[in-house]
Amino acid sequence: MPTSDVPDVSVVVIVYNDEERLPRAVRSVLDQTLNNLEVIIADDCSTDGTEQVARSLEAADPRVRYVRLEQNSGGCSAPRNRGIEVARAPHIMFLDSDDELPRHACKSMLLVAEETGVDFVTGEVTRYYEENDSTGLWYPHLFTEQRVVQGIAEQPEYFFDHLSTNKLYRTAFIRDNGLTFPEGIHYEDQLFSAQAYTLAETFAVVPWSVYTWRLAPESVSISSSRHKIQNVADRIGVARLIDAYFDEHGHSGLRPDKDYKFLRHDFRLYLGDLPFRDADWVAEFADVVNPYLNEIADETYARLSREERICIHLLRTGRLEELQVAARQLGRPQVAPRFVTEDGDAMYWGAVAPADDAARSELDISEWHLKRQVLSSGRVRHELRSVEMRGSVLRLDIRTYDPAGLITDDVKASVKLAAHNKPLSVPLVLRPEGEGQYASTVDLDLSRVPVGRVGVATRRHPVVSLESEGARRADVLLASHDLPERRTTVTYHKVGLHHVKIAAEQRGTGRLEVTWERSGVLRALEPLGPYARKAKKKAGRVKKILVGNEGRATVYDAISKLPRKRSLAVFEASEGRGYCDSPRYIYEELRRRNLPIDVVWAYSGDTSSFPDDVTLVKRGSWAYGRALAQAAYWVDSHNLPYLYRKPQGTRYLQTWHGQTFKAMGFDVPSLRQAPAVQQDQFRDGVARWDALVCPSAEFERTFVPAFEVSAQLIRSGYPRNDVLVRWSEPEQQARAAAARETLGIPADRKVLLYAPTFRDDARKSGQSIRVDFAELAPLIADEWIVVVRAHPYDRFKVDPELGHFLRDGSGFPDINDLLLASDAVLTDYSSLMFDYANTGRPILLYTDDYEAYRGGDRGTYYDLEDIAPGPMLTTTEELADAVKDIEGVKERHTQRYQRFQEMFCSYETGHASKMVVDAFFEGGTDD
């Protein structure tokens, strides 16, 4: 028996004809860290072996109880209600037989419930996709922190959290309020949850996952039956029941927020499916939903996105063919309308001018600023008119719509298909066919796709690539719903030792899809079953030893004992990300002097930034290790991988990639407290350096002791900063003009470069991009363009609605192009500020999280308020005021700026490249 006669939590597991998955669900409860609980298996009168399985589970553990309904109810409500009737614990949860509870769910929620005394606790849901073994979160923005909410009116956005399964309820709360799941209807969770939210005086939110919602391939659940009109009617039916409940109990004021949730969640699901329905289905859909849509207030519609409002207007006014065109844009802001109509300063969606004020209000897309966009972030639309297989050749007939006029004569187009190791790319000729329209045909020979010796089993989507003056984009091909697709006749085409299926996705954008499946002998050799998987895993371990780091290190050590190639140098910048940073400018100085040094450049991704005549080697490859082992010189801006010990006779020049505001090296607590082996590895990596480039005395004071540097110090300034010191020279001015042209900066706009650093605990999250561009744009867009350069450890994408005001600067491997092109810089704690001070141009600092950053685990060397060369800003209004008065800002901070330059630019003369080559290559050879 459990530790108490009365369990702490009752978990009601509902089941119907699910004998295979029921044990997994029950086991997820019995394995909870909370031991004192009960499992109530509520069987909706199963007809398979579920009863026998359930009784076996009951017999095996006294915490399991089995109850069985006398007849099948056809839904989830009746078995859950039976569970409520028999539950013995003061708290209750619900679990479906095909899902699971994370191990700490019950205990963690119970502790919060007991501590806060709330009516229920709700937590995050992990959606587990069995088909591809991936996961996603249920409305993660609702579960960012632990909190207690004083009733739903305080936080009505929790109407979106309408599941009953991710909650731990006080059993007395449910029983005292007569709360039951409505029987005889679908989407019963929504009514039950709406009632619970309305009745609860308080509820708690926890930011961890408390429920695992398993989504099986080919799911036949009610929620996946959106192709049935009855499914639509069921959702509207439960929405009306919620409305009636609000009216009867004096909560009509909650209706707008519930309607907003209905539009953004329930209705939105069907809206995204419309491009893949036939005309009769769409017409029937309109008949079912429009009466309810007509009851929703205009103020609620005003909260929706413009794309959603356009679709709803077209639906409510019977423009159903246009609706299916518009629905392709939902959630895909780079997909353009086919046509737009201009009327004065206003622009409207569609080829026909709006007929009345309502249409003008809903179809007005002036806020998209289509005509002020650039190619990289503007809107284009590519639709497939026909698809044909001719042997191994896939012929695509494409119609391109460009209502914004982004496609000019210098735009190069191609169709690309990602492949095993190299994409197949075929040029595309865009033939004008009406204003803003182009026709094109392309043949993709699938036999040319490199699939490797063992073949592939993969799925890919062709894209249309557009490129012009360094700007590029890749757009989906919108496939018509009546193309061959998996729900009807599937046609396989034999291509070599593969079967290739051509299909149109029936979800999302509806992309064209090419699927390779091995055939013949390759198919026969595919691993099957658990023994094959174990063998594959073992083979992977062997491969790791042979060609992984162990194998590379062994071969590298052997080669490094051979004599050096006295003329060979390996250059690497930014961990191989491009031709940039100080190594670039040292290399160009070597070229100017025509020194007899053969340079090999390491790369890790795109190679387009490198000059055509340089020798390249892929970072981490066998050739990379061989080059490092044989080279007489290493030149690098970060730190070469620890795997490669420096051979005797090789000289290593470390240029580093910035100055120190945040703590570095052994001044970082995590390294100072790390195991000795990790500290020794770090020291050994630094000990390889023979020379270190220094930009300032402050750098020597902070960086050198933090890294325990013993190398020769070259007090030259950074070679990469030479062009910034000499920014006014014609060569640099031309470079700035070229960057502005690539970015599509109008001649009458100034450029503000926004380049924040990353946050250690939030890499690749986008959290370093803290400025609210939507708020900033109306305040400064008439005079300024903001170029965003996210740190390589973070991410950013331009919202097309802000494409008239924002540019993405990530396409420039060398940030100096952007520094030279800018009129001012906006950063936070990035060492970029030290480089930019060499230009003398204004520096603004957006530091709304300064206290958190300074107080983080890493810490800083300075109080930014003491050294800042410009204003520290924390709001959009402050930022806008500073940008609009940039000359005044510069004047008011003149003295602080000069002190900043004296501290951090003391060695910068504009001739660092010459000084470094003199010190390291001309005067420093000793082998």
N, C-alpha and C positions, 0 to 999 in steps of 0.2 A: 504493500500500500504506500501511497505518497506520504510525505512528511506530515501532512495534516489531513483530517477527515474532510475538510472543506478546501477544495483547490483554490488557488489564487486567480486562475484564468481558465475559462472554458473556451475551447476553440471548436467551432462548429464547422465540420468538413462536409460539404454537400456533394453528393455523388449520384450519377445515373449512368448505368452501363459503362463503367470505366474501371473494370477490374485490373487492368494493366498498370494504370497510373496511380490508383488510389494508395497503394503501399508507400510510394514515394512521398506523396503529400502528407500522409500520417507520420511517416518517419521524420519529416522535417519539423513536426511538432514535438514528437517524443524526444528528439535530439536537442531541443531547446536548452539553453543554459538555465532557464527557469524549470526546475524539476516538478514543482508542485502545481500541476495543471491537469486538466482532463481534455480528452479528445472525444467529441461527440460526432460519430459518423451518421449523418442524416441521409438516408437512402430514399430517393424518390421512386421507389418501387421498381428497381432494376430488373431486367429480364435476362441478363447474362450471368456470369459467375461472380458478380460484385458482392452478393450476400455472403457467399462462402468465404471470399477473401476478407470481407469486413469482420466476420465472426472469428476467423483465424487471428486477425489482428487484436480483436477484443480478448481472445483467450490468452494471447501471448503477453499482454501488458494490462494490469488492472486499471490503468489510467484511461483505457479506451472503452467507450460505451457505444453500442450500436442501436440505432432506432430506425424503423422502416415504416414509410407511409403505406397505407393500405392500397392506394391507387396512385398512378402517375399523375402528377399535376402539370407536367409539360413546361415547367419553368423553375427558377431558382427560389422563388418566394416561399412556397409551402415548406420545403425542407429546412430553410433557414428559420422560419417561424416555429417549426417543431423544435429546433435546437434551442431557441429562446425559451420555450416552455420548460424544457427539462434541464437547462443549464444550472449548475449548483454554485458556480464561482461568482464573486462580486464584480468580476470584469469578464467581458466576452469579446471574442473576435470571430471572424468568418473567413473560411478558406475554401476555394474551389478545388476539386479533386485533381485537376490538371496543373495546379500551381504549387508553390512552396513558400514557406516562411524562412527568411534568413535566421541563422542560429540564435542571434541575440534579440530577435524582434520582441518576443513576449516580455522578457525581463526588462529590457531598456524602456519599453513603453509603460510597463507597470510602475517602474520607479518614478517616471515623470508623472503618471496619473496620481500616485500616492503623495508625491511631493506637492503637487499643485491643487489637487482636489477638483480638477475639471470634470466636465461631463463625458468628454472623450478626448483621446489623443490620436492625431493623424500624422502619418509619416510618408516618406518617399516610396515610390514603387519602381522597381527595376523591371523593365520589359526585356525579356530574354527571347531572342529570335533563334529558334532551333535550326532553321534552315542554314544559316551562315555562322552560328555560334557567336553572335554579337549581342550587345546590350544597349539599351537606351533608358532614359529617365522620364518619368511622368511629370510634366510641368515642373521642371527643376527650379524655376524662379519662385515657386511657392514654398520651397523647402530649403532656403538658404541659411536659416538660423533657427535656434530654438526660441520659442516665444509662447506666451499665453495671450489669446485673443478674447476680448471681452464681448463676445457675440458677433454674429455674422455681419451685422450692420457696420461694425468697425472695420472689417476687412472682407468686403463682398467678393473679392476676387477668388475666395475659396469655394465659391460655387463651382469653379472649374474642377475642383477636387471632389468629384461626385461619386467616387467608388465607395463601397461599404467595406471592402476587404482590407484596406490599409489603415484601419482604425481599431483602437481598443476602447470599448464603451464601458461605462458603469452599467452594470446589469439593471440596477434600480432605476437609472435614468430611462432606459428603454421601457421597462415594465410600468413605472409610475406614469409615464406619458402615453401608455398604450401604443407604443411604436411597433408596427409590424410591417413586413414587406407586403406590398399590394399583390394579391394573387390574380392570375388570369391576364396579366399584361407583361410586356417585355420592357426592358430598361427600368426594371423595378428599383435598381440601385439609386437612380436619379431622384425619384420621389422620396424614397427613404432618407437619402442624404440631405435633400432640401429640407425635409421636416426636422431631421436631427439638428442641422445647422440653425434652423429657426428657433427650435426649442431650447438649445443649449445656452446657458448663461455664460459659460466660458468653455473654450476648448484649447488644447495645446497643440503645437506644431513641433515636430522634431526633424532635423535635417539629415537623417540617415535612412537607408532603405529598410523597410519593415515588411515588404511583400515582394515576392518574385512572380511576376505575371509571365507565364511561359506561352509563347506564341508559336504554335506548330505550323509547319508548312501545310498548305491545303486545308487551313482551318475551316471548320464548318460552324463556327459559333454564330450566335445571333448578330453580334457586332460586325462580323465579316460578311454579312448577307446584304450589303448595301445595294446590290443590283436588283433587289426585289422592291417593288413599289410598296408592298405591305410593310417592309422594314422602315420606309420613310414615314408611313402613316403611324407606325408604332412610336417613333420618336416624337412626332408632333402630338400624339395622344398623351404621352406622359408629360410633355411640356404643358399641355392644357390642364392636366391634373394638378401640376404644381401651381399654376396660376389660380386655379379654383381654391386650392389650399390656402394660398396667400390671402385671397379675398375673404374667405370664411373666417380666418383667424387674425384679421387686422394687420396684415403684413404687405399690403399692396405696394408700399414704398420700395420693397425689394425687387419688384418686377423688372425695372430697367436693367439692373445688374444681372438678373437671371436671363433676361432676353439677350443681353450682350454675350453671356456665356453660350446661350443657344446658337446664336449666329456665328460665333467664333469657333465653336467646337462641333456641335451636332450638325448644324446645317452646312458648315464649311466642309465636312467630310464628303457630302454628296456633291457639293459645288465642284470640288476638285476632280470628281469622277465624270462630270458631264461630257468632256471631249470624247469619251470612249463609249458613250451611249448612242443608240440610234434615235432618229427623229421622233418616232412614236413614244419611246420611253421618256424623252425629254418633255414632250408635250404632256404626258400623263403626270410626270413629276411636277410640272408647273401647276396643273389643276389641283394637285394635292397640297402643295406648300403655299401657294399664293394667298389663299384665305387667311392663313395664320400670319404670313409676313405682313399682310395689310393691317394687322392689329398692333404691330410693333411701332413705337413712337419714332418720329424722325430724329429726335435727339440721340436715340440709341444707334441708328444707322450712321450718324455723324461721327461716332467713335471708331468706325471701321476704317480699314485701309482703303485707298482710292480704288485699287483693283477689285476689292470685294464689293464696294459700292457700285462700280460699273456693272459687275455681273448681276447684282441684285436688281438694279434698275432695268437691265435688259430682260431679265426673267419676268419681272412684274409687268413690263410693257409688251410682253409677247414677242420680243426680238430674239427668238430662240437659236437661230443659226448663228447670229452674232454672239450670243451668249457662249456657245461652245468655242468660238474663236477666243473670246476674252478669258475664258476659264483657264486657258493654257498659261496665262501670265501669273496666276495665283502663286505666290511664294517664289516666283522666278523673275525678279525685277529686270533682268537683262533681256527678257523676251519682249519685243516691241509689239504694238498693235499693227495690224496690217495697214491701216489708214488712219490719218488724223485730219481734222478740219480746223482751219484757222479763221478766226473772226476778230479782227482788230488785234488787241494784245492777248486775247484768250485763245487757247487751243483745246479742242475737244476730241474725245475718243470716237473713232469711226469715220466713215466716208460721207456721212450725212450730217448736216448741221442740226443741232438740237432744235426741236420744234416748240419747246415751252420752257418756262423757268425751272421746272423740276428736272427736266433733262439737262439743262445747262448746269444746274447745281451738281448733278451726279456724274456727268460725263466730262467735266472740266479737268483737264490734265495739265493745266498751265504750271502747276507746282512741280512737274517732272522736268521742266526746263529742257525739253528734248533738243531744241536747236542750239543750246549752249553746251552740249555734251561733247566729249571727245571719244575717239574710237574705243579706247580701252575700257571705258565704263558706261558707254551709252547703250541704247536699246536697238537691237537688230532681231529679225525673225527669219528663220530658215525652215521652210516646210517641204516635205517630200510629196511630190505629185504622183510619182510612180516608182516602184522598185521591181527590178527584173534580174533574174539569174540567168546568165548565158555561159554554161559550163562552169568554169571557176571564176568568171568575171561577174561582179555585182554592179549593175548599172543603176545609178541614182539620178532621177530627174528632180531638180530642186528649184523652188521658187523662193527668192529672198525679198523681204520687205524691209525697206530702210526709210521710214518716214522722217527720221531726223537728219538725213543727208550726211551720214557718217562715212559712207563709202565714196571715196574720191578716186581719181585716176591713178594715184600712186599706191593704192591699196592692193596688196597681193593676197589672193585667196587660194586656199587648198582644202582638201578633205583629208583628214588624218584618222587613222585607225590604230589605236594602241595595240601592241603585239607583245610577243614573248620577251624580246630584248631590244627591239628597235621598231618605232612606229612606221607603218606604211603611209606615205604622204604622196598625194597626187594633186598637181596644180588644178585650179578651178577657174574657168573663164566666166565672169559674170556679164551676161549680155543684157543691156537695158531693155526693159519691156514695160514701158509706162513709167510715169513719174514715181520715183522711189521704189521701183520694182525691178528685179533682175531674174533672168532665167539661166539655168546652167545644167549641164549634164556631166557626170563623171563616172568613169569605170574603175572599180577597185578590183584588181586581180588578186583574189584571195590566195592563190598559189604562191604569191610573192611574200606573203606574211611569214616572217621567220618564227617558226614554232619549235625549233630545237630538235635534237635527235630523238628524244623520248616523247615528243609531242606535248600537247597541252589539253587541259579541260578547263575552259575559261569562257567568260562572257565579256564582250566589249561593245562600245557604242561609238560609231563614227561621229566626228565633229567637224564643223566648218571652222577653219582657222583664218583669221584676217590679220594682216600685219602691215604696218606703215610707219616708217621713220622710228623704229625701235619700239613702237606701241604694238601690242598684240592682244588677241583675245581668241578664245575657243568657244564656240556656241553649239548647242545641241541641235540635232536634226529632228524636227517635230514630225512624227510619223502619223499618218491617218489611221483611224481606228479600224478601217476596213482592209488594211493590209494583212497579209498572212500573220496570224498570231496564235499563241498556244491554246486558246480556248476553242479554236475551230481546227481546221486541218493544218497539221504541221508538216512542212516540206523540208526534208533533209537533202543537202547537196553533197555529193562525194567530192572532196578536195584532197588529193593525195591520200594520206592514211588517216584522214579525218572525215567525219560528217559535220557539215556546217549548217546551222539552222538560222534563217533570217526571220526576224519577228518584230512586231511593234509592241512595246510595253503597253500594258493596259492600266497604267497608274502614273502618278506624278506628271512629268512633262509629256510622257509618251514617246520616249526616244526610240530610234531604230536600234535593234539589238542583234549582234552577231555572236552566235554561240558555237564554240568548237567542242566536239566530242571525239575522243580517240576511237578509231575503228580498226578492224582486222587484228593484226598481231599486237599492235599497241594496246588495244582494248583487252586482249587476252592477258597481257602482262601487267595490267593495272592491279595494285595491291587490293586484296579483298579480305575482309574479316579481321578479327583481333590479332591473329598470329602475324598477318602481313603488316599490320600497323606497328606491332612490336619490332618486327624485323626492320621496318623503315626507320623507327626511332633509333635502333642500335646502329644502323648504317649512318644516320645523321651524326651520331656521336663519333664514329670513326672518321667521317668526313671532316668534322670539326677539328679533330686532332691533326689530320693530314693537311687540310687547306685553311684551317682557322688560325688563330693567333699562335698556337703552339707550333704548327707547321711552318708558318711564316718566320717566326723567331728563329727556329732551327736553321732554315735556309739562309736567313739574313746573317746570322752569326758566322756561317761558313763563308759567305761571300765577302763579309766585312774584313776577313783576315787577308784578303788578296790586296795587291798594291792599289793605291788610289789612282783615279784618272785625274791628273793634275789640272786639266782644263774644265772638268765637269762641276757644275753647280746646280743644286736643286733649290728652286724657289717655291714658296707656298705662302698664300695670303688668305686670311679669314677662313682657315681650315679648308681651303680649296674652293671657296665659293666663287672666286672670280679673279680677274686681273685688276688688282686694287691695292690699297693700303701702301705702306712704305716700301714693301718689296717691289711694287710696280715701278716706283720712281727711282729706286736704286738700279733696277734692271735697265731702265731707259738711259740712265747716266752711263752704265756700262756700254750700252749701244752707241751712245754719242762718242765715247772714247775709243770705240772699236777694240776693246780689250779682248785678248784671245781666251775667252771663257765661254764654254758651251753651256747654256742654261736650259734646264728641263723644268717646266712648270707643272705643279701638281694641281689637279682639279677634282671636285667631288660631285659635280652636277652639270649644269649647263656650261658649255664651253664657248658660247657666242661672244663673250666679252674679250677673249684673248685675241691678240693679233694673229693673222693667218699664218705667219711664218715661224711661230714659236713651236717648240717641241713639247707635247703634252703627255702626261702620264697620270692615270687614275689613282687618286689617293687610296691607299690600303691594298692596292693590287700587288701581284708578284713583281711587276715591272717597277712599281714605286719603291718597294723594298730593295730591289737590285740597284736602282739609281741612288738611293740614300747610302747603300753600302759601298758604292764605288766613288761617290762624289768627294771632291776636295773641299767643297763649300756647301753649307746649309744656310739658307736665308728664309726667315719665317717671322710671322707677326703674332702668333698665338702661343704655340708650343707644339712641337712635333709629337706624334704619339709616343707614349712611354715605351712601347714595344721595341723601338729602335734605339739601341745603345749607340752612342757616337763612336765610330771607328777611330783608331789611333791615326793621327795625321789629318783628320777632317776638322775644319774650323766652322763653328756655328755662330752666325750673327742673328741675334734676337732683336727685332725692331719693336716688339710689343705693339699694342693696338689702342692705347689710350692712357690717360693719366688717372690718378687715384682720387676719387671722392669717397666711394664706399670702400670699406676695409678689404684688403687683399691678402693672399698668401697665408702665412701663419698668424696674421692678425684676425683671421676669420675663426670664430670659436669652433666651428664644425671641423676644421682641419687641425686646429691646435689640440682638440680633444679626440682626434681620430686615432685608430690603432697605429702602433709604431710602423707596421709594414706600409700603411698608406702614407704616412709622413715620409718614410724613407724613399718611397717611389717618387713623391713630389720633389724631394731634395735632389734625387738622382737626375730627374728631368731638368731641373734648373742648372745643376752642375755641368750639364753638357754645353752650356753657353760659354763661348769664348769672348764675345763682345755683346754689349747691350746699348742700344741707342737711348739717349736721355733727352727729353724735351725741356727740362727745367730743374732748378735746384730743389723745388718742392717734390718733384718726382723722386729725386735721390733720397730725400728725407723720409719718404713714406714707402715707396715701392721696393727700393733696394734692400732695406733691412727686413721688410715683410716677406720677401722671397729668399732671403739669405743669399743674395747675389754675390758671387766672387769674381765675376767676369770683368773684363776691361770695360770701362764706361766711355762711350763716345758722346761727348757733350756737344751735340750738333743741332738739336731740335729734330723733329720728325721729318724725314724726307717727304712724307705725304702732305705736309703742311707748307712746303715751298710754294705751291701754286696759290695757297690762301694768302700767304704773306705778299705775294706778287700778283694779287688778283686783278690789278688794273692793267696789266700787260695785254697786248692784243691777243696773244694765244689763249689766255684765260678768258678774256671777254668773248672770244669766238666759241669757246667751250660752253660758257654760260648761255649764249644765244642758242646753241644747238640743243642744250638740255631743255630750254624753254619751248623750243619748237617741237621737240619730241613729246613733251607733256601737254602740248596744245594750250599754252598760256597766251591769252590775248595780249596785244601790245599795250593796252591801257590798264593792265592789272599788275599789281605788285605780288610778290611771292613770299609767303610765310611758310618756312619749312618747319614741320612739327616732327621732332625725332626724340621720343622718350626712350628711356632704358626699360629693360624687362624687370619684372618682379620675381625674386628668387623662388617664391613658393607658388607662382602662378604662370609658369612658362607655357607658351602656346595657347593661353587662354584669352588673349586680347585685352586683359585687364590693365595693361600699361597705357592703353589708349583711353585717356580719361576725359578728354574734352568732349562736350556735347555739341557736335557739329550742327545738328538740326537747329539748336538754339542760336549758335554763332552765325550761321549763314545769313539770315536776314539782316544782321547788324553790320557785316563788313563785306558781303559778297560783291557789292558794287565796285569795290576798289581792290580787293585782295582775292587771291587763290591760295588755298592751303594745300601744300604737298605733304603727305603723310609718309614718313619713313619709319615703319615699325622695326624694332630690333629683330635680328634673325632668330632670336629665341621666342618671339611672339608672333602674332598674326594680325592682319587687318585687310579688310576689303571695302572698297568704296560702295556706299549705298547709291544706286543709280539716281535716286531722287535728289542726291546732293552732288551728282557728277559735274554740275556747272560750277561748283565751288571747290570740290576736292579733287586731288590727283593722288594716285598711288605711286610712290617713288621707289618701290621695291625692285623695279626692273633695272635700276642702275647699280651694277656691281660696285662701282666706285662712288662713294657718297660725295666726293669732292665735286662731282658734276652738279649735285643739288645744292651744295654749300655755295658754289660760285654763282648759281642761278638765282639764289634767294636774296631778298632785300632785308630779311630779318629771320632769326631762328627762334623757335619755341621748343624748349626741352624741359626736363625736370631735374634729374640727377645724373644725366648721361655725361660721360667725359667728352662728348661732342662739344660742350660749351668751351672747353679749353682749346680745342682746335679752332672753333669759329671765332674766338677772340682775336685771332691773327688777322681777320678781315677788318676789324674795327666796326663792324655793323652791329645793330642792336640785338641783344639777347634777352628774351623773355623766359620766365620760368613758371610753369604751371605745376603747382605743388600742393594740391588739395589733400594729399595723403602724406604730407611731410612728416608729421609726428609718428605715424605708423612706420614709415620707411626708415627714419632715423633710429627708431626704437626696435627695429627688427633684429633678427639673429646676427646679421652681419655687422651692422653699425657703420659709422662714417668717420672720416678723419677730421672733418670740419663741420662747424655749424653753418649751414648754407646762408643763414641770415647774416653772418659775419662777412662772407666772401662774395655773395651774389653780385654779378656785374649788371644785373637788371632787376626789375620788380618781380617779387614772388606773388603769383596770382592764384586765387582759389575758386573763383566763380566765373561763369561765362561773361557776366557783365563787366567784371574787372578786366578780363582778357580783351573784350571788344573795345573798351575804353583805351586800353594801352595800345592796341593795334591802330586805332584811329588817330591817336596822338603819338605816333612812333617817334617823330622828331623831338617832341617834348620829352619823351621817356629817355631818349638818348642824351639829351642835354642835361637832364636832372641826375643822370647816373654817370656822368663823365668821370668824376674822380674815382668812384668805385670801380669803374671799368678799367681805368689806368692801373689801379692797384692790382686788379685781377690779372692784367697782362704782365705786370712786373713779377707776380708770383708764379704764374703758370706758363708763360711764353718767354722766359728769360733767355733761353738758348736759341730761340727761333730767329733766323736771319734771312730765310728764303734760299739758303744755299746748303741745306742739310745733305742733299743727295751727293753733292761733290765732296763734302767733308767725310761722309761715311765711306764712300769709295776710296778716298785718299787713305783713310785710317785702316780699313779692313782689307781691301783688295790690292791697292798700290803699295802701301807701306807695311801691311800686316802679315804677309805670307812668310811662313817660317818652315815650310816642309820641303 
